[in-house]
C-alpha cells in the first residue's frame, strides 16, 4: 500500500539529495521521510474514523451507561473499548478517570479505562499498523483491551476503595449521579466538520512527538551498530522482558513518540514482545501519571496499581514473544 511512498523517499534522498543508500545519513533520512509521511497519513485517517465513532458515544453517555447498568462483567470490556477510542496518554487520561470516579462508576471499571486509554487508541493503532502491519496491530489491540479488562477486574476484586483519598471519598458520598444528557440528533454529514477539525487538532497536537520520535528512530536506524541491543535485551535472557518494562516506566512519552523507536529496536534484533513490553512501560505507566493520581489515590493504591499493571505488561511481553 505504501510502495509509492518508498519510491518517493528513495528518489528524494538518493537522487535529489545524492546520498548513498549505504551511508548512515542516507539510511537515517530515508527512514525519516518514509515513516513521517506514512504515519501522518494513517494517523489522520484512523483518527477521523475513530472521531466518527466517538461522536456517537460521548463521554457523558458512557459514564451514565457504565454507572447504571449491570452487565455481568461486560462493563470491563466496554470500559476498555472506550479507552481505545479516546486518544489520551497516561497523564491526559487521568482527568477523565477522575470524572468516572466522581460519577460513581466502580473503581475496577475505571481502572480498565485508565489502563487501556494510553496503550491502545487511534494514534497507537495508526502508528503501530504503519510500523508493523495490520496483523500485529490487531493482536496488539486485542492484547491491550484484554490487559485493561484483566487489570481492572483484578483491581476491582481487591476492594481498594478505602485507599482513595478523603477528597474523592467525600465527592463519591455526596455525588449527584443524575445528569441530563443532551441528545444531538445530527446526521453524519453534520458531524463531519467537527470530526475533521478534532482529528486535525489531535494530529497537530502530537505532531512534534511524531517528528521527534521518528527522528530518534531514524538516527538509531542509520547509526546504531547492529547487535547493540541484542547484548542487553535478547530473547535468550529470561529477564529481558521485565527489564524492558522497568526501563520504560521512567521514560514518559506517548505512542507517537515511542513506536518509531520500538520499530528500530525490532529492526536491530530485539524480539517484538520485548520491544512491546518496553513500549507499554513507556506509554502505559509514568511518573507524571503517578503525581496526578496522588490527588485521588494514596501512595499505597498507586503502588498496587503500578505493580499489578507491570506484572500484566511483563506477561504480555512474554506472550508476544511466544506468539510472534
N, C-alpha and C positions, 0 to 999 in steps of 0.2 A: 504493500500500500504506500510505502514511503520510499520506493526506489527512486522516484523522480527527485526527491529531496536529497538523497545520497549523491545522485549525479550532479545536482546543483552545488552541494558542498565540495565535491571533488573538483568541479570546474572553478569555483571561486578560490579555493585555497591553493590548488596545484597549478591551475592555468593562469588565473588573473594575478594572484599574489606570487606565483612562481616558486612556492615552497615544495620541497621534496616530500613524497609520501613516506619516506623512510626517516625523515628528520623528526626530532622531538616536537618542534614547533608546528610542523605540518600535521602530525597526528593529533596534537592537542587542539589546534584551531579547527580542524575538520570535525572532530568530536563536538566542539562547542557550537559551531554553526548548525550542524545536523540536529543535535539534540535540542537546542534552543528553539528552533522553528517548529520541530515536531511536537515538543511538549506544549508550547503555546497553542498550537492548533488543536491538539487533543484536549487541552485544559479548557479552552473556550467552548468547544463542542459539548463536552461532558458536563461542564458547569451549567451551561444553558439547559441541557436535558434535565439535570437534577433540579434546576431552578423551577422548571415547569412542574415537576413532581412536588416540590416543596411549596409551591404556590397553592396547591390544593390541600395541603396538610400543614397549616400554620401552627406555630408553637403553642398557641393558646388551646387549640383543639386537641393537640396531642396531650398536653398536660391534663386537660379535663377528662379525656378518654382514659388515660392510664390511672388517674386517681379515683375513678368511679367504678370501673369495670373489674369483675372477677374473671380472669381468663385462664386459670389453672396452669400457670407457668408461662403462657404465651406472652405475658406482659414483658418478660425479659427479652424475647425476640423482637417485640415491637420497639422497645427502648433502644436496643442495639441497632435495629434497622433505621430508626430515626437518627441515630448517631452517624450513619452512613451518609445521609442527605444533608447534614449540616457541616459546612466547610470550616471547622474550627481546629485550632491546635490545642495542646493540653491546657494552656492558660486561658485562651478565649472561650473554652468550653465550660470553664468554672462558673461564670455568671449565670448561664442557663441551668447548670446543675443546681445552683443556689435557688433559682426560680422553681425548679422541680421540688426541692425540699420544702420551700415555702408553700407550694401548692398542695402539700400533704401526700405526695407520692412516696411510697415506701422506699427506704434507703437503698435496699438491694437493687431496685429498678433504676434509681438514679445513678448508681454505680455502673450499671450496664451501659447507660448512655455515656457516662464520663470516660469509660474505658474505650468504647468504640469510636467516639467522635473524632479524636485526634488520629487514630490509627487508620480508619477507613472513611474516606469521603471522596467527593468528586475530584478533588485535587490529587489525592493519593492514587485514585483509580486511573486517572488520565496519565499521570507521570509513570505509574507502575506498568500500565499497558504499553506505553511507548518504550519503556526501558527493557521489559522482559517478555512482552507479548500478552495477549488477552487470556491465554490459558492460565499462566502463572498468576495474572492479576485476579482472575476469577477464584483461584484457590486461596489467594491472599485475602480476598473479600470474605469468603466463607470462613476462613480461619479467624479473621478479625471479629466477625459477628459472633462466632462460637466463643471466642475468648471473652467478649463482653457478656455474653449470656452466662457462661460458667463463673466468671469473676463476680458478676452481680448476684447470681444465685448463692454462691458461697458466702459473700459478704452479708447477704440478707439472712442466711441461716445462722450467722454468728450473733445476731441480735445486738448490733453495735450502736443503736440509737442513743444509749446512755453516754456514749463518748462524743456526741455532738456538743458544741459549746453551748453555754446557757443562753447566749443570744439567739441561736437557732431554735433551741427548745422552747423558748418563750414565744417566738414567732409561730411555731407549729401549734402551740397550745391555744393561741388566740387568732389563728388564721381563719379567714372567711373564705371558704373554698368555692362559694357560689360566685361565679363570674358570668357576665353576659358576653357571649361571643357574637361578634358582629359578622353576619353572613354576607359574603360578597359573591353574588351570582354573576360572575364575569365570564365571558367567553374566552377561549384560548387566545384569539386574536387581540382581545382587550388586555390580557395578561402579559403578552409577549414584550411590549415596550419595557415594562418593569423588570421582567425576567432578563432581558438582554442587558438592561442597564446594570442590574445586580451582578450578572455574570462578568460584565466588563469591569465593574468595581472590584470584584474578587480577583480577577486576573491582574488588574493594575496594582492592587494592594499587596500581592505576593510576587510581583514581577521581579523585584530586586532579589528576593530569596531564590527564585528560579535561576536568575542570571549568575548570582554568586555560587549557588550550588553546582551548576553546570560548569562554571569556570574552574571551581576546585576539582570537579570530576575530570575536566579536560586536562588540567595540569597533571593530575595523577595518571591519567591515561597516557599522556605523552612522555612524562618524565620519571615516573616511579619505576624503579627497576623491577623486572619480573622476579617473582619469588619473595618480595619484601614481606608481604603479609602471611604467606604460607609458613614462614618461620615462626610466627607467633600465634596465628589462628588457623589451624589446619583441621581437616576432618578427622585425622587420627588422634587428635588430642581431646580427651573427654571433657576438659574444662574450657574448650574454646567457646562454646555457646554461652555458658554462664559469664565468662569473662567479657564476651562481646556485649551482653546486656549491661553488666556493671559499668563498663567503659562508656556506654551510650547514655546512661541516665544524666550525668552532669553536662553532657554536650547538647544543650537545649536548642532545638530547631524545629521546623515543620517539614512536612513531606516534600514540599518544593525544594527545600534546601538540601535534604539528606539523600533522597532517592538517587539523584545523579551520582553521588559519591558511592552509594551502595552498588550501583551498576558497574563502576570501575573496580570496586573491590572484588566483585564476582569475576570480572574480566581478568583480574590479576591472580585468580586462583582460589579465592576464599569461597567455600561452599555457600550456596544460595541460602540455606537455612540459617547458617551462622550470620551471614550478612543481614538477613531479615531480622534476626534477633537483635542485632546491633541497632537496626533502624527502629524497631519497636521501642527499644530503650531510649533512643533519642527523642522520638516524637510522642511516645505514649506516657512517659513519666519525665518529670523535670523538677529541678529545684525551685524555679519560679512558681510552678504549679503548687508545690508544697507550701510556699509562702502565702499564696492566695487562699488555699484550702484552710489555712490556720484560722481564718475568720469563722469558719463553720465547723471545724473539727479540732479535737485535741490532738496533741502530738502522738499519743498512743494510737488513735484511729488512723492518722496519716501513716504511721509506721506499719500498721496492719494492712492498709490499702496498698502501699508500695510493695510490701513483702509478698502479699498474695498475687498481685499482678506480675511481679518479677518472676515468680515461680511459673505462672502460666506462660509468660513470654519465653522462658527457657524451654519449657516443654514444646511450645510451638516451633522454636528453632530446631530442636531435635526431630520433630515430626516432619518439617520441611526437608531437612537433610535426608530423612528416610524415604520420603515420597519422591523427591526430585533428584 
